[in-house]
Amino acid sequence: MAAQKLLLIDAGRESMHVLASRIRRLGYPVIYADTTGKATQLLGDPGYAVSAVVIPPDLPVPNLLSAVEAFRRASAVGHLAFLVSGSRPPPGRREELADAGVGFALWEPVDAHTLRFQINRALAGQITPASRRGALRAPASWPVDLRVGRHHEKARVYTISATGAFLATPAPPPRQTSVFAKMDLPMATVRTTGRVVFANVPGDSMRRSLPVGMAVHFEDTPPETETLFRIYAEIRHCVLEV
């Protein structure tokens, strides 16, 4: 991830300075351009290795599709992803953005988990059908009450699906540990059990694209709870689309 940079084109009515600081705190390198001409120069420089471009919804260009295509032609990398950040514009403008190939939305206000999730999606490149996960995942930021053995801990959901979740917590237990979780979804409070299948802890093997925490595979989840998780993921993905 360290070699992949995000280029922020800070040329709209809303400043991207706060967004840049937030992205850097998540560990992603950021470079700036305040004009489309400067952005084109940076994209063509292989030393920057820009993998994703963040544009404002009101990018000042005569034709958005032509501008995005020009950025792609100038790019020194094989795949260039586009995100849009700012206040959610009217449907007509969102349709223009989607038609131009802008695939990922960071509509404000955006929480840290959603910001990380969308950046990871953009930097992942083109996902083939064979490599897609079986259950739809979506970002969340719900508080979680965890019980690990006799110990009670607090965590927050980073991603959720019908079959599992990634929970952000400073001291995740090791793999194969059984956990009990109570989560406050927007629709209801649910309880589920699961098993830790991956722990992301500080060190040489830490995945920098994920928060410190653990991936949990749910076990014996009631069908109605699975349905709530699936519905939430579907709704969230609609919001995350441009």
Backbone as JSON, one array per atom type, in Angstrom:
{
  "sequence": "MAAQKLLLIDAGRESMHVLASRIRRLGYPVIYADTTGKATQLLGDPGYAVSAVVIPPDLPVPNLLSAVEAFRRASAVGHLAFLVSGSRPPPGRREELADAGVGFALWEPVDAHTLRFQINRALAGQITPASRRGALRAPASWPVDLRVGRHHEKARVYTISATGAFLATPAPPPRQTSVFAKMDLPMATVRTTGRVVFANVPGDSMRRSLPVGMAVHFEDTPPETETLFRIYAEIRHCVLEV",
  "N": [[0.82, -1.2, 0.0], [2.08, 1.18, 0.56], [3.32, 2.16, -1.73], [1.3, 3.04, -3.31], [-0.34, 5.91, -4.18], [-2.66, 8.54, -3.39], [-4.17, 11.02, -5.3], [-5.34, 14.15, -4.7], [-7.5, 16.36, -6.13], [-7.8, 19.48, -5.54], [-9.85, 21.52, -6.31], [-12.4, 22.41, -6.15], [-15.39, 23.99, -4.75], [-15.44, 23.29, -2.07], [-12.96, 22.81, 0.34], [-10.31, 20.38, 0.37], [-8.5, 19.94, 2.38], [-8.91, 19.07, 5.06], [-9.84, 16.5, 4.55], [-7.54, 15.4, 3.37], [-5.78, 15.34, 5.57], [-7.1, 13.5, 7.2], [-6.95, 11.19, 5.62], [-4.21, 10.77, 5.53], [-3.73, 10.21, 8.22], [-4.8, 7.69, 8.34], [-2.86, 6.29, 7.12], [-2.28, 6.42, 4.39], [-0.46, 7.6, 1.57], [-0.61, 10.94, 0.32], [-0.97, 13.26, -2.34], [-1.18, 16.57, -3.74], [-3.11, 18.53, -6.06], [-3.96, 21.63, -7.39], [-5.09, 22.39, -9.69], [-6.46, 21.13, -12.79], [-4.57, 20.86, -14.77], [-2.14, 20.66, -13.37], [-2.7, 18.28, -12.05], [-2.71, 16.48, -14.21], [0.01, 16.54, -14.92], [1.19, 15.38, -12.6], [0.03, 12.85, -12.62], [1.23, 11.7, -14.81], [3.8, 11.28, -14.0], [5.9, 8.72, -13.22], [7.22, 8.45, -10.84], [5.53, 9.21, -8.81], [3.48, 7.37, -8.83], [0.58, 7.33, -8.81], [-2.41, 5.89, -7.84], [-5.07, 6.29, -7.38], [-7.54, 8.81, -7.77], [-8.97, 11.6, -6.23], [-11.7, 13.57, -6.7], [-13.53, 16.71, -6.65], [-17.13, 17.08, -6.53], [-17.86, 19.17, -8.14], [-15.91, 19.57, -10.13], [-14.02, 21.82, -11.99], [-14.4, 21.68, -15.11], [-14.97, 21.7, -18.68], [-16.15, 19.41, -19.78], [-16.91, 16.57, -18.12], [-16.57, 13.78, -18.6], [-14.69, 13.77, -20.68], [-12.55, 14.94, -19.34], [-11.92, 13.05, -17.33], [-11.21, 10.89, -18.93], [-8.94, 11.98, -20.12], [-7.27, 12.19, -17.91], [-6.9, 9.47, -17.39], [-5.51, 8.68, -19.69], [-3.17, 10.08, -19.32], [-2.09, 8.82, -17.14], [0.46, 7.05, -15.39], [0.16, 4.5, -14.48], [-1.39, 1.23, -14.67], [-4.09, 0.87, -13.93], [-6.42, 3.22, -12.98], [-8.22, 4.56, -10.43], [-11.19, 6.39, -9.53], [-12.45, 8.59, -7.12], [-15.04, 10.5, -5.53], [-15.4, 13.35, -3.54], [-17.13, 15.28, -1.14], [-19.97, 17.45, -0.61], [-23.05, 15.78, -1.16], [-24.17, 15.84, -4.43], [-26.91, 16.95, -6.65], [-29.12, 14.49, -8.27], [-28.7, 14.53, -11.1], [-26.06, 15.43, -11.49], [-24.7, 13.43, -10.14], [-25.21, 11.31, -11.8], [-23.77, 12.11, -14.06], [-21.17, 11.95, -13.01], [-20.97, 9.18, -12.49], [-21.29, 8.17, -15.11], [-18.96, 9.11, -16.18], [-17.11, 7.46, -15.13], [-16.4, 7.64, -12.47], [-16.13, 5.92, -9.62], [-16.44, 5.64, -6.81], [-17.85, 6.87, -3.86], [-17.41, 9.46, -1.49], [-19.21, 10.86, 0.22], [-19.83, 13.65, 2.24], [-21.15, 13.91, 5.58], [-18.42, 11.72, 6.25], [-17.51, 8.81, 7.93], [-14.59, 7.47, 9.65], [-14.25, 4.69, 9.22], [-15.76, 4.17, 6.91], [-14.41, 5.82, 5.14], [-11.84, 4.6, 5.04], [-12.63, 2.07, 4.04], [-13.69, 2.67, 1.47], [-11.46, 3.8, 0.2], [-9.76, 1.56, 0.2], [-11.23, -0.11, -1.48], [-11.03, 1.31, -3.87], [-8.24, 1.29, -4.33], [-7.82, -1.38, -4.67], [-8.09, -2.11, -7.27], [-9.3, -3.56, -10.35], [-11.77, -5.87, -9.71], [-12.2, -9.24, -10.23], [-14.97, -11.43, -11.11], [-14.51, -14.0, -10.05], [-12.96, -13.54, -7.83], [-14.51, -12.23, -6.01], [-16.08, -11.79, -2.82], [-18.23, -14.11, -1.06], [-20.34, -13.12, 0.54], [-21.87, -9.97, 0.75], [-20.03, -7.22, 1.88], [-19.97, -4.38, 4.05], [-19.08, -1.1, 5.22], [-19.18, -0.02, 8.65], [-19.89, 1.6, 11.81], [-20.57, 0.82, 14.36], [-20.99, 0.58, 17.92], [-19.73, -2.14, 19.89], [-20.35, -4.58, 22.29], [-18.24, -6.81, 23.66], [-17.72, -10.18, 24.67], [-15.25, -12.17, 25.81], [-14.48, -15.15, 26.82], [-14.38, -14.79, 30.24], [-14.04, -12.13, 30.16], [-14.97, -8.76, 29.5], [-15.16, -6.52, 26.81], [-14.8, -3.53, 24.8], [-15.58, -2.66, 21.45], [-15.58, -1.67, 17.97], [-17.53, -1.96, 15.03], [-15.96, -2.48, 11.97], [-16.3, -3.57, 9.35], [-19.16, -5.32, 8.03], [-21.01, -8.28, 7.33], [-23.38, -10.76, 6.22], [-22.28, -13.07, 7.17], [-20.11, -12.57, 8.79], [-17.81, -10.32, 10.56], [-15.55, -7.53, 10.76], [-13.94, -6.42, 13.53], [-12.92, -3.54, 15.15], [-10.56, -3.24, 17.59], [-8.37, -2.61, 20.31], [-6.93, -4.72, 21.45], [-7.03, -7.51, 20.2], [-8.12, -10.92, 20.55], [-6.39, -14.1, 20.01], [-6.4, -16.19, 17.01], [-9.07, -18.53, 16.46], [-10.32, -18.11, 18.85], [-13.32, -18.03, 20.7], [-15.99, -15.73, 20.6], [-18.46, -13.54, 22.0], [-20.85, -11.26, 20.89], [-22.54, -8.18, 21.24], [-24.36, -6.02, 19.33], [-25.24, -2.75, 18.31], [-27.27, -2.15, 15.95], [-28.63, 0.1, 13.43], [-31.28, -0.64, 13.11], [-31.93, -2.46, 15.1], [-30.94, -4.01, 18.21], [-28.64, -6.59, 18.29], [-27.52, -9.92, 19.02], [-24.8, -12.11, 18.77], [-22.71, -14.97, 18.17], [-19.3, -15.95, 17.52], [-16.2, -16.87, 15.86], [-12.79, -16.07, 16.05], [-11.01, -15.48, 13.13], [-8.92, -14.17, 12.1], [-6.41, -12.03, 13.32], [-5.46, -8.73, 13.52], [-2.7, -7.21, 14.39], [-0.34, -4.84, 15.79], [2.89, -4.85, 14.29], [5.38, -6.59, 12.26], [3.88, -8.11, 10.46], [1.47, -6.87, 10.29], [-1.49, -5.81, 8.68], [-1.63, -2.93, 7.0], [-3.74, -1.75, 5.76], [-5.94, -2.24, 7.22], [-7.74, -1.58, 10.3], [-6.42, -1.97, 13.66], [-7.45, -4.98, 15.04], [-9.9, -7.6, 14.62], [-10.99, -10.3, 12.52], [-14.07, -11.86, 12.48], [-15.83, -14.84, 12.22], [-19.18, -15.58, 12.0], [-21.17, -17.81, 13.99], [-23.81, -20.11, 14.17], [-25.79, -18.16, 13.8], [-28.92, -16.59, 14.16], [-31.47, -16.77, 11.63], [-32.98, -14.39, 11.25], [-31.27, -12.44, 12.21], [-29.08, -12.66, 10.47], [-30.41, -11.77, 8.21], [-30.89, -9.07, 8.86], [-28.23, -8.12, 8.92], [-27.53, -8.52, 6.23], [-29.39, -6.88, 4.88], [-28.63, -4.39, 5.87], [-26.02, -4.18, 4.78], [-26.61, -4.11, 2.04], [-28.1, -1.73, 1.85], [-26.19, 0.13, 2.69], [-24.29, -0.1, 0.61], [-25.68, 0.98, -1.5], [-25.72, 3.67, -0.74], [-23.01, 4.19, -0.85], [-22.44, 4.16, -3.5], [-21.85, 6.14, -6.4]],
  "CA": [[0.0, 0.0, 0.0], [2.9, 2.37, 0.7], [3.68, 2.68, -3.04], [0.1, 3.55, -3.95], [-0.67, 7.25, -3.69], [-3.91, 9.17, -3.78], [-4.06, 12.39, -5.77], [-6.52, 14.95, -4.41], [-7.61, 17.56, -6.96], [-8.47, 20.43, -4.65], [-10.22, 22.61, -7.21], [-13.83, 22.68, -6.02], [-15.79, 25.02, -3.77], [-15.14, 22.79, -0.73], [-11.55, 22.45, 0.49], [-10.0, 18.99, 0.68], [-7.39, 19.89, 3.33], [-9.27, 18.21, 6.19], [-9.87, 15.13, 4.03], [-6.15, 14.95, 3.2], [-5.24, 15.03, 6.89], [-7.73, 12.27, 7.67], [-6.42, 10.08, 4.84], [-2.83, 10.54, 5.99], [-3.77, 9.56, 9.53], [-5.09, 6.28, 8.1], [-1.64, 5.66, 6.63], [-2.17, 6.46, 2.94], [0.24, 8.78, 1.06], [-1.48, 11.86, -0.42], [-0.38, 14.41, -2.99], [-2.18, 17.58, -4.07], [-3.09, 19.36, -7.25], [-5.02, 22.63, -7.27], [-5.65, 22.59, -11.04], [-6.47, 19.9, -13.58], [-3.3, 20.78, -15.48], [-1.15, 20.12, -12.43], [-3.06, 16.87, -11.83], [-2.26, 15.72, -15.37], [1.46, 16.39, -14.8], [1.52, 14.44, -11.53], [-0.39, 11.52, -13.03], [2.16, 11.18, -15.79], [5.12, 11.08, -13.39], [5.92, 7.39, -12.61], [7.77, 8.53, -9.49], [4.45, 9.37, -7.84], [2.69, 6.13, -8.84], [-0.78, 7.62, -8.35], [-3.31, 4.78, -8.13], [-6.46, 6.72, -7.25], [-7.73, 10.25, -7.83], [-10.16, 12.09, -5.55], [-12.12, 14.82, -7.31], [-14.74, 17.28, -6.07], [-18.27, 16.87, -7.43], [-17.96, 20.32, -9.04], [-14.63, 19.74, -10.81], [-14.24, 22.86, -13.0], [-13.99, 21.29, -16.46], [-16.1, 21.82, -19.61], [-16.78, 18.11, -20.0], [-16.36, 15.68, -17.09], [-16.15, 12.52, -19.19], [-13.44, 14.02, -21.41], [-11.5, 15.22, -18.36], [-11.53, 11.79, -16.7], [-10.5, 10.11, -19.95], [-7.62, 12.58, -20.28], [-6.49, 11.76, -16.74], [-6.53, 8.06, -17.58], [-4.47, 8.61, -20.74], [-1.92, 10.63, -18.78], [-1.64, 8.04, -16.0], [1.62, 6.16, -15.56], [-0.18, 3.18, -13.94], [-2.32, 0.51, -15.53], [-5.49, 1.07, -13.52], [-6.58, 4.46, -12.21], [-9.56, 4.64, -9.86], [-11.65, 7.74, -9.22], [-13.39, 8.8, -6.03], [-15.55, 11.86, -5.44], [-15.57, 13.74, -2.15], [-17.77, 16.57, -0.92], [-21.41, 17.36, -0.36], [-23.73, 14.97, -2.17], [-24.82, 16.73, -5.4], [-28.2, 16.47, -7.17], [-29.03, 13.24, -9.06], [-28.16, 14.72, -12.44], [-24.6, 15.5, -11.43], [-24.2, 12.11, -9.75], [-25.26, 10.49, -13.02], [-22.62, 12.52, -14.87], [-19.97, 11.39, -12.39], [-20.96, 7.73, -12.73], [-21.06, 7.94, -16.53], [-17.56, 9.44, -16.48], [-16.24, 6.41, -14.57], [-16.07, 7.89, -11.07], [-16.8, 4.74, -9.08], [-16.51, 5.52, -5.36], [-18.32, 8.11, -3.25], [-17.05, 9.84, -0.12], [-20.1, 11.98, 0.53], [-19.73, 14.14, 3.61], [-20.04, 13.51, 6.45], [-17.97, 10.34, 6.09], [-16.77, 8.36, 9.12], [-13.25, 6.93, 9.36], [-14.34, 3.34, 8.7], [-16.22, 4.26, 5.53], [-13.32, 6.42, 4.38], [-10.85, 3.54, 4.8], [-13.25, 1.03, 3.21], [-13.8, 3.14, 0.09], [-10.1, 3.91, -0.35], [-9.29, 0.2, -0.06], [-11.92, -0.59, -2.68], [-10.46, 1.99, -5.03], [-6.86, 0.85, -4.54], [-7.78, -2.82, -4.97], [-8.1, -2.31, -8.71], [-10.44, -4.24, -10.93], [-12.05, -7.14, -9.04], [-12.83, -10.2, -11.12], [-16.06, -12.16, -10.45], [-14.02, -15.17, -9.32], [-12.32, -13.15, -6.58], [-15.45, -11.56, -5.14], [-16.47, -12.53, -1.63], [-19.55, -14.66, -1.18], [-21.33, -12.27, 1.2], [-21.61, -8.55, 0.57], [-19.54, -6.52, 3.06], [-20.16, -2.93, 4.05], [-18.49, -0.47, 6.4], [-20.08, 0.41, 9.72], [-19.15, 2.16, 12.94], [-21.4, 0.57, 15.53], [-20.33, 0.08, 19.13], [-19.93, -3.56, 20.15], [-19.97, -5.13, 23.59], [-17.64, -8.12, 23.43], [-17.38, -11.05, 25.79], [-14.25, -13.17, 25.45], [-14.35, -15.88, 28.07], [-14.99, -14.02, 31.34], [-13.67, -10.72, 30.02], [-15.84, -7.89, 28.69], [-14.39, -5.5, 26.11], [-15.51, -2.67, 23.86], [-15.04, -2.66, 20.1], [-16.45, -1.03, 16.98], [-17.58, -2.68, 13.77], [-15.35, -1.84, 10.8], [-17.12, -4.05, 8.24], [-20.16, -6.31, 8.43], [-21.71, -9.03, 6.29], [-24.3, -11.73, 6.82], [-21.54, -14.22, 7.7], [-19.02, -12.21, 9.69], [-17.51, -8.91, 10.75], [-14.23, -7.14, 11.24], [-14.15, -5.58, 14.7], [-11.76, -2.75, 15.54], [-10.35, -3.3, 19.03], [-6.91, -2.48, 20.5], [-6.27, -5.95, 21.93], [-7.82, -8.65, 19.72], [-7.64, -12.23, 20.98], [-5.8, -14.88, 18.91], [-7.26, -17.0, 16.14], [-9.85, -19.64, 17.0], [-11.0, -17.72, 20.09], [-14.76, -17.82, 20.6], [-16.41, -14.43, 21.14], [-19.89, -13.2, 22.0], [-20.94, -9.84, 20.57], [-23.82, -7.48, 21.2], [-24.18, -4.89, 18.42], [-26.36, -1.82, 18.17], [-27.55, -1.78, 14.57], [-29.64, 1.16, 13.34], [-32.63, -1.19, 13.13], [-32.19, -3.26, 16.29], [-29.78, -4.54, 18.92], [-28.57, -8.02, 18.02], [-26.49, -10.69, 19.71], [-24.32, -13.21, 17.95], [-21.44, -15.57, 18.57], [-18.42, -16.2, 16.39], [-14.84, -17.34, 16.12], [-11.77, -15.22, 15.43], [-10.31, -16.16, 12.04], [-7.73, -13.38, 11.78], [-6.16, -10.93, 14.25], [-4.56, -7.74, 12.95], [-2.05, -6.58, 15.54], [0.88, -4.13, 15.4], [4.06, -5.69, 14.06], [5.82, -6.68, 10.87], [2.88, -8.74, 9.61], [0.21, -6.14, 10.36], [-2.04, -5.28, 7.43], [-1.82, -1.49, 7.21], [-5.01, -1.32, 5.17], [-7.01, -2.54, 8.18], [-7.49, -1.13, 11.67], [-6.09, -3.02, 14.63], [-8.7, -5.65, 15.39], [-10.01, -9.02, 14.3], [-12.06, -10.79, 11.68], [-14.86, -12.86, 13.2], [-16.81, -15.59, 11.44], [-20.33, -15.86, 12.85], [-21.58, -19.21, 14.14], [-25.17, -20.33, 14.68], [-26.51, -16.89, 13.8], [-30.33, -16.74, 13.79], [-31.76, -16.26, 10.27], [-33.44, -13.0, 11.24], [-30.1, -11.58, 12.41], [-28.39, -12.66, 9.18], [-31.18, -10.91, 7.3], [-30.61, -7.68, 9.22], [-26.88, -7.79, 8.45], [-27.53, -8.46, 4.77], [-30.13, -5.69, 4.47], [-27.79, -3.23, 6.17], [-24.93, -4.13, 3.8], [-27.18, -3.7, 0.76], [-28.45, -0.31, 1.94], [-24.95, 0.91, 2.75], [-23.65, -0.07, -0.69], [-26.42, 1.95, -2.32], [-25.26, 5.0, -0.32], [-21.61, 4.33, -1.23], [-22.32, 4.31, -4.95], [-21.93, 7.53, -6.87]],
  "C": [[0.85, 1.25, 0.0], [3.22, 2.99, -0.66], [2.49, 3.31, -3.75], [-0.29, 4.9, -3.34], [-2.03, 7.68, -4.19], [-3.63, 10.61, -4.17], [-5.38, 13.1, -5.5], [-6.49, 16.2, -5.29], [-8.47, 18.56, -6.2], [-8.85, 21.68, -5.44], [-11.71, 22.95, -7.14], [-14.12, 23.77, -5.0], [-15.44, 24.6, -2.35], [-13.68, 22.33, -0.65], [-11.39, 20.97, 0.85], [-8.88, 18.86, 1.73], [-7.7, 18.98, 4.53], [-9.29, 16.75, 5.74], [-8.46, 14.58, 3.88], [-5.53, 14.55, 4.53], [-5.8, 13.72, 7.41], [-7.16, 11.05, 6.93], [-5.0, 9.75, 5.28], [-2.81, 9.83, 7.33], [-4.1, 8.08, 9.41], [-3.89, 5.55, 7.5], [-1.45, 5.68, 5.13], [-1.42, 7.73, 2.5], [-0.69, 9.62, 0.17], [-0.63, 12.92, -1.09], [-1.51, 15.3, -3.5], [-2.0, 18.12, -5.48], [-4.23, 20.36, -7.11], [-5.61, 23.01, -8.62], [-5.64, 21.25, -11.76], [-5.18, 19.74, -14.37], [-2.2, 20.2, -14.61], [-1.43, 18.65, -12.16], [-2.56, 16.0, -12.98], [-0.75, 15.49, -15.32], [1.84, 15.34, -13.76], [1.15, 13.01, -11.92], [0.6, 10.89, -14.0], [3.55, 10.92, -15.24], [5.14, 9.72, -12.7], [6.5, 7.4, -11.2], [6.7, 8.68, -8.42], [3.56, 8.13, -7.74], [1.29, 6.35, -8.27], [-1.71, 6.49, -8.79], [-4.78, 5.18, -8.07], [-6.5, 8.24, -7.19], [-9.03, 10.6, -7.11], [-10.5, 13.45, -6.15], [-13.3, 15.39, -6.54], [-15.91, 17.05, -7.02], [-18.44, 18.0, -8.44], [-16.63, 20.61, -9.72], [-14.81, 20.72, -11.97], [-13.66, 22.5, -14.37], [-15.2, 21.42, -17.38], [-16.88, 20.52, -19.77], [-16.14, 17.1, -19.06], [-15.83, 14.38, -17.68], [-14.82, 12.7, -19.92], [-12.29, 14.25, -20.45], [-11.0, 13.93, -17.71], [-10.76, 10.92, -17.69], [-9.09, 10.65, -20.16], [-6.71, 12.21, -19.1], [-6.02, 10.32, -16.91], [-5.41, 7.93, -18.62], [-3.12, 9.09, -20.21], [-1.3, 9.74, -17.72], [-0.48, 7.12, -16.34], [1.35, 4.76, -15.01], [-1.25, 2.54, -14.83], [-3.78, 0.76, -15.2], [-5.56, 2.3, -12.62], [-8.03, 4.55, -11.74], [-9.9, 6.09, -9.53], [-12.68, 7.71, -8.1], [-13.87, 10.24, -6.09], [-15.83, 12.17, -3.99], [-16.17, 15.13, -2.05], [-19.22, 16.38, -0.56], [-22.08, 16.61, -1.5], [-24.49, 15.89, -3.14], [-26.18, 16.19, -5.85], [-28.03, 15.23, -8.05], [-28.41, 13.42, -10.44], [-26.64, 14.75, -12.46], [-24.02, 14.15, -11.02], [-24.21, 11.17, -10.96], [-24.1, 10.83, -13.95], [-21.33, 11.91, -14.33], [-19.87, 9.89, -12.66], [-20.67, 7.42, -14.2], [-19.61, 8.22, -16.93], [-16.59, 8.4, -15.91], [-15.76, 6.68, -13.17], [-16.85, 6.86, -10.25], [-17.05, 4.72, -7.6], [-16.86, 6.87, -4.74], [-17.82, 8.25, -1.82], [-17.9, 11.04, 0.27], [-19.96, 12.36, 2.0], [-21.11, 14.19, 4.26], [-19.71, 12.02, 6.28], [-17.15, 9.94, 7.31], [-15.48, 7.67, 8.69], [-13.31, 5.53, 8.77], [-14.78, 3.33, 7.24], [-15.13, 4.83, 4.63], [-12.27, 5.36, 4.04], [-11.4, 2.48, 3.84], [-13.28, 1.45, 1.75], [-12.42, 3.31, -0.56], [-9.54, 2.53, -0.68], [-9.94, -0.37, -1.32], [-11.31, 0.02, -3.93], [-9.06, 1.47, -5.35], [-6.75, -0.62, -4.91], [-7.76, -3.1, -6.46], [-9.36, -3.03, -9.16], [-10.6, -5.62, -10.29], [-12.77, -8.07, -10.01], [-13.96, -10.93, -10.39], [-15.57, -13.33, -9.61], [-13.43, -14.8, -7.97], [-13.26, -12.42, -5.63], [-15.82, -12.42, -3.95], [-17.91, -13.02, -1.79], [-20.63, -13.78, -0.58], [-20.92, -10.81, 1.06], [-21.18, -7.93, 1.89], [-19.8, -5.03, 2.92], [-19.52, -2.34, 5.29], [-19.56, -0.07, 7.4], [-19.23, 1.03, 10.83], [-19.96, 1.99, 14.22], [-20.56, 0.19, 16.74], [-20.67, -1.39, 19.35], [-19.5, -3.87, 21.58], [-19.5, -6.56, 23.36], [-17.49, -8.88, 24.73], [-16.46, -12.13, 25.27], [-13.93, -13.95, 26.72], [-15.08, -15.13, 29.18], [-14.76, -12.52, 31.21], [-14.67, -9.98, 29.12], [-14.98, -6.77, 28.1], [-15.31, -4.69, 25.22], [-14.81, -2.74, 22.51], [-15.98, -1.84, 19.22], [-16.39, -1.86, 15.7], [-16.88, -1.84, 12.7], [-16.09, -2.26, 9.54], [-18.05, -5.15, 8.75], [-20.7, -7.01, 7.19], [-22.64, -10.01, 6.99], [-23.55, -12.87, 7.51], [-20.42, -13.86, 8.67], [-18.81, -10.72, 9.77], [-16.04, -8.73, 11.05], [-14.46, -6.12, 12.35], [-12.85, -4.86, 15.06], [-11.67, -2.74, 17.06], [-8.85, -3.3, 19.29], [-6.2, -3.75, 20.92], [-7.06, -7.18, 21.48], [-7.25, -9.97, 20.23], [-7.1, -13.01, 19.79], [-6.84, -15.65, 18.12], [-7.88, -18.16, 16.91], [-10.52, -19.31, 18.34], [-12.48, -17.51, 19.83], [-15.12, -16.48, 21.25], [-17.93, -14.33, 21.08], [-19.99, -11.7, 21.8], [-22.37, -9.35, 20.64], [-23.6, -6.19, 20.41], [-25.44, -4.05, 18.35], [-26.49, -1.4, 16.71], [-28.54, -0.6, 14.55], [-31.05, 0.63, 13.5], [-32.96, -1.93, 14.42], [-30.86, -3.58, 16.98], [-29.77, -6.05, 18.74], [-27.42, -8.63, 18.81], [-26.09, -11.87, 18.85], [-23.02, -13.75, 18.52], [-20.59, -15.83, 17.32], [-17.06, -16.66, 16.85], [-13.87, -16.43, 15.38], [-11.03, -16.01, 14.36], [-9.05, -15.4, 11.62], [-7.61, -12.24, 12.79], [-5.13, -10.0, 13.63], [-3.95, -6.91, 14.08], [-0.78, -5.87, 15.07], [2.07, -5.07, 15.31], [4.39, -5.78, 12.59], [4.75, -7.25, 9.94], [1.53, -8.03, 9.64], [-0.22, -5.66, 8.98], [-2.39, -3.81, 7.65], [-3.13, -0.97, 6.64], [-6.2, -1.57, 6.09], [-6.71, -1.89, 9.52], [-7.01, -2.29, 12.53], [-7.4, -3.66, 15.07], [-8.7, -7.09, 14.91], [-11.18, -9.29, 13.37], [-12.75, -11.93, 12.41], [-15.84, -13.52, 12.23], [-17.96, -15.98, 12.37], [-20.66, -17.36, 12.85], [-22.98, -19.26, 14.74], [-25.95, -19.02, 14.79], [-27.96, -17.11, 13.4], [-30.61, -16.15, 12.41], [-32.2, -14.81, 10.25], [-32.28, -12.02, 11.45], [-29.27, -11.52, 11.14], [-29.09, -11.74, 8.19], [-30.93, -9.43, 7.59], [-29.23, -7.25, 8.74], [-26.86, -7.62, 6.93], [-28.25, -7.21, 4.27], [-29.3, -4.43, 4.71], [-26.69, -3.08, 5.11], [-25.44, -3.65, 2.45], [-27.52, -2.21, 0.76], [-27.2, 0.55, 1.93], [-24.28, 0.99, 1.38], [-24.38, 0.87, -1.64], [-25.95, 3.37, -2.02], [-23.83, 5.25, -0.8], [-21.41, 4.47, -2.72], [-22.48, 5.78, -5.33], [-23.35, 7.82, -7.36]]
}
